[in-house]
Amino acid sequence: MMDLIAKKYTRAILETFSVKEVESIVVLFSQLSKVLEDKKVCDFIYSPFLDKAKKEELLVGVFSESEARFENLIRVLVRSNRISAIPEITRMLEKKILADKKHYVAVLKIKEELDSATLQSIAKSLSSKLKVNLDVRQEKAAVDGIRLSVEDLGVEISFSKERFFTDLTNHILKAI
């Protein structure tokens, strides 16, 4: 449900604001998203005892004079009880900006940490094959193997130790 709501706001933001303004919104919304991750802040902002005017005042207070145009966007989100959509809107806007620049993020899930040189090497080789700019982010996983996925492009590369041994066993059994 929140996905659909965030898509509507994202589409409206992209139609209303210029590319530079959207980039500014992403920066501000990512800061707000980080603030909204704190449980105490969430409890306070989402409290039914805090009226919408106070919520607006708190959230609009984050903006400086140069960003006054974005205040109405925050007001709309607060009045329609969509504050919780800010992180999802931010994520969608970031994806759109990166897609326009042909810049994507790949997620590498692996058991142990890799050094930055290896990550850059992976990014460089995969970027040349896919003909896009690619950043590789690393996440730890409890699985014996490696999985690299670029969600926005629909590309996934994986190698599982367990599957390798299963395939090797099957191959040997077929040969006999």
Contacts in CASP RR format, 6 or more apart in sequence:
PFRMAT RR
TARGET T0000
AUTHOR 0000-0000-0000
METHOD contacts of the structure
MODEL  1
MMDLIAKKYTRAILETFSVKEVESIVVLFSQLSKVLEDKKVCDFIYSPFL
DKAKKEELLVGVFSESEARFENLIRVLVRSNRISAIPEITRMLEKKILAD
KKHYVAVLKIKEELDSATLQSIAKSLSSKLKVNLDVRQEKAAVDGIRLSV
EDLGVEISFSKERFFTDLTNHILKAI
2 84 0 8 1.000
2 85 0 8 1.000
2 88 0 8 1.000
3 88 0 8 1.000
5 82 0 8 1.000
5 85 0 8 1.000
5 88 0 8 1.000
6 85 0 8 1.000
6 88 0 8 1.000
6 89 0 8 1.000
6 91 0 8 1.000
6 92 0 8 1.000
7 92 0 8 1.000
9 77 0 8 1.000
9 82 0 8 1.000
9 85 0 8 1.000
9 89 0 8 1.000
10 89 0 8 1.000
10 92 0 8 1.000
10 93 0 8 1.000
10 96 0 8 1.000
13 22 0 8 1.000
13 25 0 8 1.000
13 73 0 8 1.000
13 89 0 8 1.000
13 93 0 8 1.000
14 22 0 8 1.000
14 93 0 8 1.000
14 96 0 8 1.000
17 25 0 8 1.000
19 97 0 8 1.000
19 100 0 8 1.000
21 69 0 8 1.000
21 70 0 8 1.000
22 93 0 8 1.000
22 96 0 8 1.000
22 97 0 8 1.000
23 97 0 8 1.000
24 67 0 8 1.000
24 70 0 8 1.000
25 70 0 8 1.000
25 73 0 8 1.000
25 93 0 8 1.000
26 90 0 8 1.000
26 93 0 8 1.000
26 94 0 8 1.000
26 97 0 8 1.000
28 62 0 8 1.000
28 63 0 8 1.000
28 67 0 8 1.000
28 70 0 8 1.000
29 86 0 8 1.000
29 87 0 8 1.000
29 89 0 8 1.000
29 90 0 8 1.000
29 93 0 8 1.000
30 90 0 8 1.000
30 94 0 8 1.000
31 62 0 8 1.000
32 59 0 8 1.000
32 62 0 8 1.000
32 86 0 8 1.000
32 90 0 8 1.000
33 86 0 8 1.000
33 87 0 8 1.000
33 90 0 8 1.000
35 41 0 8 1.000
36 42 0 8 1.000
36 45 0 8 1.000
36 83 0 8 1.000
36 84 0 8 1.000
36 86 0 8 1.000
36 87 0 8 1.000
37 87 0 8 1.000
44 50 0 8 1.000
45 55 0 8 1.000
45 58 0 8 1.000
45 59 0 8 1.000
45 83 0 8 1.000
46 83 0 8 1.000
46 84 0 8 1.000
52 78 0 8 1.000
52 79 0 8 1.000
55 78 0 8 1.000
55 83 0 8 1.000
56 74 0 8 1.000
56 75 0 8 1.000
56 78 0 8 1.000
56 79 0 8 1.000
59 74 0 8 1.000
59 78 0 8 1.000
59 83 0 8 1.000
60 71 0 8 1.000
60 74 0 8 1.000
60 75 0 8 1.000
63 70 0 8 1.000
63 71 0 8 1.000
63 74 0 8 1.000
76 82 0 8 1.000
77 83 0 8 1.000
77 85 0 8 1.000
77 86 0 8 1.000
95 152 0 8 1.000
98 104 0 8 1.000
98 105 0 8 1.000
98 152 0 8 1.000
99 152 0 8 1.000
101 133 0 8 1.000
102 132 0 8 1.000
102 133 0 8 1.000
103 132 0 8 1.000
103 133 0 8 1.000
103 134 0 8 1.000
103 135 0 8 1.000
104 132 0 8 1.000
104 133 0 8 1.000
104 134 0 8 1.000
104 135 0 8 1.000
104 150 0 8 1.000
104 152 0 8 1.000
104 153 0 8 1.000
105 134 0 8 1.000
105 135 0 8 1.000
105 136 0 8 1.000
105 137 0 8 1.000
105 150 0 8 1.000
105 152 0 8 1.000
106 122 0 8 1.000
106 123 0 8 1.000
106 126 0 8 1.000
106 134 0 8 1.000
106 135 0 8 1.000
106 136 0 8 1.000
106 137 0 8 1.000
106 148 0 8 1.000
106 149 0 8 1.000
106 150 0 8 1.000
106 155 0 8 1.000
107 136 0 8 1.000
107 137 0 8 1.000
107 138 0 8 1.000
107 139 0 8 1.000
107 148 0 8 1.000
107 149 0 8 1.000
107 150 0 8 1.000
107 151 0 8 1.000
108 114 0 8 1.000
108 119 0 8 1.000
108 122 0 8 1.000
108 136 0 8 1.000
108 137 0 8 1.000
108 138 0 8 1.000
108 139 0 8 1.000
108 146 0 8 1.000
108 147 0 8 1.000
108 148 0 8 1.000
109 139 0 8 1.000
109 140 0 8 1.000
109 141 0 8 1.000
109 143 0 8 1.000
109 146 0 8 1.000
109 147 0 8 1.000
109 148 0 8 1.000
109 149 0 8 1.000
110 138 0 8 1.000
110 139 0 8 1.000
110 140 0 8 1.000
110 141 0 8 1.000
110 145 0 8 1.000
110 146 0 8 1.000
110 147 0 8 1.000
111 140 0 8 1.000
111 141 0 8 1.000
111 142 0 8 1.000
111 143 0 8 1.000
111 144 0 8 1.000
111 145 0 8 1.000
112 140 0 8 1.000
113 138 0 8 1.000
113 140 0 8 1.000
114 138 0 8 1.000
119 136 0 8 1.000
119 138 0 8 1.000
120 136 0 8 1.000
122 136 0 8 1.000
122 148 0 8 1.000
123 134 0 8 1.000
123 135 0 8 1.000
123 136 0 8 1.000
126 134 0 8 1.000
126 136 0 8 1.000
126 148 0 8 1.000
126 150 0 8 1.000
127 133 0 8 1.000
127 134 0 8 1.000
130 150 0 8 1.000
130 153 0 8 1.000
130 155 0 8 1.000
132 153 0 8 1.000
134 150 0 8 1.000
136 148 0 8 1.000
141 147 0 8 1.000
143 160 0 8 1.000
144 160 0 8 1.000
144 161 0 8 1.000
144 162 0 8 1.000
145 158 0 8 1.000
145 159 0 8 1.000
145 160 0 8 1.000
145 161 0 8 1.000
146 158 0 8 1.000
146 159 0 8 1.000
147 156 0 8 1.000
147 157 0 8 1.000
147 158 0 8 1.000
147 159 0 8 1.000
148 156 0 8 1.000
148 157 0 8 1.000
148 158 0 8 1.000
149 155 0 8 1.000
149 156 0 8 1.000
149 157 0 8 1.000
149 158 0 8 1.000
150 156 0 8 1.000
END
